[in-house]
Structure formats: C-alpha cells, structure tokens
C-alpha cells in the first residue's frame, strides 16, 4: 500500500514537472537540453560489455568518488562506467575530467515505468549508490532484475532515521533491497542495522580521500598579486553567510589595511545578489572571472566552479559555509589537506565525525558571528598535521577499492 501511495505522489510530481522544470531552468538550476534525461530520453549510448553504475546526488558525492572512477577506468574487466546525479553543478564538474569510458546522465524521476526503462536501457552489472540516495522505485527495479545494489559511504542521520521509522514496514522493504552497505560513520551503521540492511561494514568516510586528478591550474600572476596582501577565504558559503563574512572583513580592516577576503559561494547563480548586498556595506568587490586588478579591493568574489583548491593553497584560514545557517555544513577536508585553520558554525551535522577528527588534530574552531570570525583568523602558520589527513584518505581509498573489487568481480561472474 505504501509503495502505491509513493507512486501516486511521484505521478503528481510528473504532472507538475513542466512547471517545476521551467522554473529551475529560469533559475539556472537545470540544463535546457539535458533535463530530458530525467525523463529517460538518453543522450549517451550504452556500449557492449560490463557496465558499472555509480549514483550520487550532487557535487560532494560525485567528487568523493573521482579517484575510485579513475581506478576502474584502468580495469579491463569494466567496459563502461555510468555516473548519474541530480544537479547541473555536478554534471558541470564532471565535464573537466578526461574520462576514457565514463559517461554522465541525469538520474531519472523515480517513477516505476521510468526506472524500468532506465534499467532496460543501461543494464548495469552492479549499482553503487552514494550516501543518502534511497529511491524506492529504482531499488525495487534493481532487485527485480537481480542487479546487486551497494550503498557506499552511506549516511543516515537521526532525523532521517526517525522519518523512515514512521513508515517502518515500507522502509524495511526498501532497505532490504540493499545487498551491501558501507556506512561512513558509527551512527549510520547502527541505523542501517535497525532497518535490517544486510552486510553492513564500516571502512571509513570517502570524503577523506584526496582527488589527485583535480589539478590546480592556479594563475601564477594571481598568486604573486595576493602575496602582497593578508588573505583569508570564506568557502562554500550559503545565503546570508557572505554578509557575515563581509562584516568580519570590515572589523579586521580597522587593524589590517592590506586585507582581502576571498568569498567562494556554494552556488554561483547567487552572485548578483551577493554583489548587491556587499556593496551596500560600502565594500569594494571584484569578480574572479573579470581578472581585474586587486587595487583598493575588499572582497574577491569567486564566480566560477571548481577552483577552491587553488585559493586554499594561498591562505592559512578558511571559513566553511553552510554551518552558521541551518544547512549542516560543508566538507572541510580539502582545506585541511593544505594545512589551513578551519572555522565553522555550530550547524555541522553532515560532517560531525570529520570535524571531531579535525578538532583532535587542532585544525578547527567553532564561531557564531562576524566578530568571532574576525578574532579567530590566522595569518601566520599552517597546521603540519595535514599529512595525517592525507594518510587517512589513502587508507580509506585502498580499503574501498578492495571491497568493491570483490563485489564487482562476483557481479561480473554472475552476469
């Protein structure tokens, strides 16, 4: 009965989809052409041979598996790799990698007939879903076709577990479709077992894995220009956090005249709004894409994707956004690998275990407002424990590929 109700809700979504898609296109959150992939009008071709399928919701999940994808690109037993995601930003990020046999498509709407069409076309040998991506229709379809389903780097929060437990019987029917699960923390491991998931094994959080293929082509002239200033970075910021950081800049500017605050918003479609609000504070703002001179600038706004690492290399302090507002935080590990001090708000539930680990290594500090940010910024030295962060990532990558090798080999033999 619950599954029928779920299908009725999805049917209603389909009926409203022309309006939803149109609004998302206007907001630059949807690809004008490729949105049709979500309705199973595929833009890529399925090659002959064995195909392994990875699915993650957005940028964070997809970036965490790039080293794993590169690993399987070099495995002759795998003929094609399919990556699906739901957001345009994740598709844009993937465009910069020169994959040999990996393609991207948008994940289909989770309606029974569409998931069936998707599986009939792509015929994956194994399906590997990331973090919190639980889709009842797709999971049911995978079980019906006897395609092994792996939940990798699984994440179930207390809030999401309580929601699933309200529909306990339906939840157990869905989670029972998962053949193997690798939770990213102890809390998730416990919740998965309560939901009767089989073969739960804790091997570590994929977010620790460094992506050596994400090359930083940072402009040397820009590095030289920034070297004449005191610089700090506010990264992955969300609405209102840019203003909080801009006010922190004003506080610091009273003592430090040669100061530049670099702001890297999580979603660059908000750039115009950010510019307007910061100018109202009486601050000079320049855009990264304009390649303007740094003279008399206060805020350097990065209005392009995929360049955070370059800016992490030239700073000793990074404020990680999505943490002062009620979002749950953003991944701080990339900045920590370069030895930067990490500042964050109290809302870090999405990365609680990671921040706990960084706190032990004396990397992170919690802040609540502009004044605390200004008081906590370090311009002097890097944290030498960054080598420990990198070491942990290598260990987790090794364990993950060892586990997946066994599952993929078994799936290929049975196919």
N, C-alpha and C positions, 0 to 999 in steps of 0.2 A: 504493500500500500504506500509506504514512504517513497519508494522509487517512482511510483506512478505520479505522486504529488510533485516530486522533484522534476519529472519530465514535463508536467503541466506548467511549472514555473519557468522552465527553460523555453517552452513553447511561447509563453507570454513575452519573454525576452526577445525571441526571434521576431515576433510581430512588431515589437518596438525598435528592432535593430536598425531600420533605415534612419530613424530619428537619432538614435544613440551614435551610430557611426558618423552621421553628418556633423553632429556637434563635436565629436572627437577630431574629425578632420579639420574643422574650423579652429580648434584649439591646438592644432599641430601635434595631436597625440596618436594619429592614425595615418598610415600610408594611403595615399589617394588611390593607388592601384592595387597594392598587395593586400589590402583588407579583405579582398575576395578569398584569400587563402583560409580565412577563418570560417568560410562557408564551403570549404573543400573544393575550391577552384584552384588547383595547384599550379604553381609557376615553375617548378622544377620537376625533373624526371627521375623516376626510380630506376636505378641500374640493376642489372642482373647480379645475383650473388647474395652474400650475407650482409644485412644492414642492421646496425645497432642504433638505437634511438635514445637520445638524451632530451629531457624536457625540464626547463626551468622557467619561472615566471618572468623575471626581468634581468636587469644588468648584473646585479650582485650574484645571483645564482649562476648565470652564464659565465661570468668572469672567473668564478671559482673552479670551473671545470676545463678551462682552456688548456692547462698542462696535461690533463687527462685525455682530452681530444687529440692533442699533438702526439701523445704516446700511442694512441690507437691508429693514428694516421700512418704510422710506420709498421703496423702489424698486417702481414699479408693475409691472414685469416679473415680480416674485416674488409669487405669490398666497398662499403659506403657507410657514412655516418650522417644521420639526420639529427639536427638540433631544432627544437621548436621552443618558442617563447610567446609571450602575450603582448609585449610592449615594443613600440617602434624604436625606442632608445637602445634596447638590447640587440635589435636587428642591425642598427647603425654601427654599434660597437663591433659586431662580428665581421662587418664589411672590410675592416682593415687587416684582417688576418688572411694570409695566402694559403688557404687550405687546398689540399690535393683532392680529397674525396669526401669532404664535409660540406653539406648544404644546410641552409636555414629555411624554415617555413613557419608561419604563424600557427599557433595551436588552434584547433577547431573549436567552435562552440560545442559545449558538452551535451549535445542532443543525440539521442540514440542512433538515428539514421545517419547523422554526420560522422559520429565516431566509427560507425560500421564502415562507411565509405572511406574514411581515412585509413583504417587498418587494412581494408581490402586493397587499397592502392599501394601503401608503403610496405606492408608485410614485414614488420620488424622481427628480427630474430630474438631480440631482447629489448625491453623497455626500461629505461632508468630515469626515474622521476626525482626531482631535487626538492629538498626542504619540506615545504608545507603544501605542495601541489597534490591535492587529493581530489580526484574527479570521478564521481560515481559511474557515469555512463562509460567513460573510457576504461576504467578499471574493470567493469563488468564485461566489456567487449574483449579486453585482453585475456581475461580468464576463459571466456567462451572459445577463443582461438588458441588457447593453451600457450600463450606467449608469456614467458617469465617476466615478472614485474619486480623491480628493485626500487626501494625508496632510499636514496643516497643523501647523506648529510641531513637526515630527517630532523624536522623541528616542530614540536608540538608544545605550545605554551599552556599554562594553566587555564587561561581564558578560552583558548580553542578547545582544549580537552573537555572543559565543562559544557561547552556548546554541543560537542559530539555526544557527550554522555546523556544529554537531554533526549537524544534520539538513539539510545544505546543499541537497540536491535539493528536498526538501519546502519549505524556506524560500524558495528562488528561485521555486518555483511560486506561492507565496502572495504574495511581494513583487512579482512580475511583474504582478499584478492592479492595482497602483497606477499610475494614469496620470500623476499629477503629484505631486511631493513638495517641501515647503518645510521643510528642517531648521532647527532653532533654533540649531545651532552647527556648527563645522567638523568636529568628531569624528563627529557623526551623518551629515553629508554624505558623509564618507569611507566609513562603514559601509554606507550606502544604496547607494552605487555598487558596492561589493563584492558586494552582494546583488542586483545587476543591476536596480535600480529605475530607471525611465525618467524623464527630465525633472526632474532634481534642481536646485533653485535656492535659494541662501541669501539670505534677505531680513531675517533678524533674529528675535529671540525675542518672541513675543506677550506674554510676562509683563511686558515693559517698558511696554505700553500702559496708560494710566490710564483708569479707568472713571468718567467724569463723571456717569453716571446713578445711581451708587451714592451717593445723598445721605446726608450725615451729619446726622441729626437728634439731635444730642447735647444732653442736658439742660443748659441754661444754669446752673441752680442747682447741678448737679453739678460743672460746670466751676469755679464760684465756690468750692465747698467744697474741691475739690482744690487750688485756688490757694494755700491756707494750708499745704500740705504739700510736702515733697520727694517727687517721684513718679518711678518708673520702671516699665517694662512688660516682662513676660515673655509672649510671644505664641506661639500655635500650639505649645504645649508638649505633649509626649508623656509616657507613664508614666515616673516617677522624676525627670523634669526639674522638675516643680513643687516637689519636695522640695529639689533642688539650689538652686533659686531662693529658696525659703523660708529655707534656711540662709544664703544670701548676704544676705538681709534681716536675719537675726539678727546677722551680722557688722557690717553697716552701722549697725544700730540702736544699737550701742555708742557711735557718734560722732554719729549724726543721730537726734534724738528724734522729730521731726515727719516721720517717714518712712512712706510707704505703697507697698507693692509690689502692682502690678496684675497678676494672672495670668489669661491668656486661654487655656484648654486647647483643643487642636485638636478634641477630641471631648467634648462636654458631658455625654454619658452616663456619664462617669467622675467627675462632680462629687462624688458621695457619698464615693467612695474617696479623692479628693483632700482633702476636708474632714477626714476621719478622720485621715489621715496628718499633715496640717499641725497639727491640734490637738494631736497627740502631741508636737510640738516646742514646745508652750507658747505658741503664737501665736494671737492673736485674728483671726478670719476672718469676713468678711461677704460676702453674695451680692449681686450687681448687681440681680438680679430682685426682691429684698426691699425695695430702696430704703430701707435703714437709714441711720442717722446714722454719720458716719465716726469719731466719738469713740472713742479708745483702740483703733482697728483697726490691724492689721498688714498683713494680706493682703486685698485686694479681689478676689474671685473672680468673673469674668465668666461667668455660666452661661447665656448667650444667644448665638445665632449672628448674624454679620453686623455686629458693632459695633466691630470692631478699629480701623477708621479714626478713629472718634471719640476713642479713647484714644491713638492715635498723635499726635493734634493737641495733647495736653496733656503730652507727655513729650519729653525730649531723649535718652533712651536706650531702646532696645528689644533685648531678647534674643530671638532667633528660635529656636524649638524644633525638635525633630526632628534636631538636629545634635550634641548630646552623646551621645545614644543612637545606635545604628546604624540610622538611618532614611534619611538622605540629605539632610536639611534641608528648610526651607520657604521660600517666596518672600519675600525681604526688601525687594522694591522698593516696596511700598505704604508701609512705614515710612520708607524713604529719601526718598520724594517729599515728605515733611513735614520733612525735614532731620534726622531722628533718627540718632544714632550706633547702628550695628548691631553687636551682639555675637552670636557664633555658636560652636558647637563645631567640631570638625575634620571631622565627617561631613556634608559639604555637596556630595556628588557630583551631586545632582539640580540644583544651581544653581551649579556650579563657575564657569562663564563669567560669570554675573551677579556673583558675589562678586569675581571677578577685576577686573571693571569698577568695582565699588564701592570696591575697595581702591585703585585708581588715583585715585579722587576723594576718598580719605581718609575713607571712610564706615565701614568695617568693621574688626573686630578679632576674632581667634580667642581663645577661652577654653576651659578644660578642666574647671574645677571651681568650687565656690561662692566660694572665696577670690579667684580671678581675676576672676570676675564682679563681686564687690563692689569690687575695686580698679579696675575699668575703667569703672564707671558715671559718666556725665557728667550733671551737673545744671545746667550753666551756659549753654551756647550751642548753636545749631543749625548744621548744615552748609549753607552757602549754595550748594553745588554741586547742590542738589536741582533747580534749574532745568534743569541738563544732563540729569538723569534724565528729566524730563518732556518735554524736547525730543526725546530719542531715541525715546520712546514714540510721539509724534506722527508721526515719520518712518516708523516701522515700520507703524503703522496705515495710513498713506497708501499705502505700497508693497504691503501685503497686500490692501487693497481693490482696488487697480489690477490686481493679478494675478487675484484672484477674479472681478472684473468680466468679464475676458476669457474665463475658463473657463465662468462661468455663462451668459454670452451665447451662447457656442458650444454649450453643452449644451441651452439652450432652443431654439436654431435646429434642432438635430438631433432633438429630441424629437418 
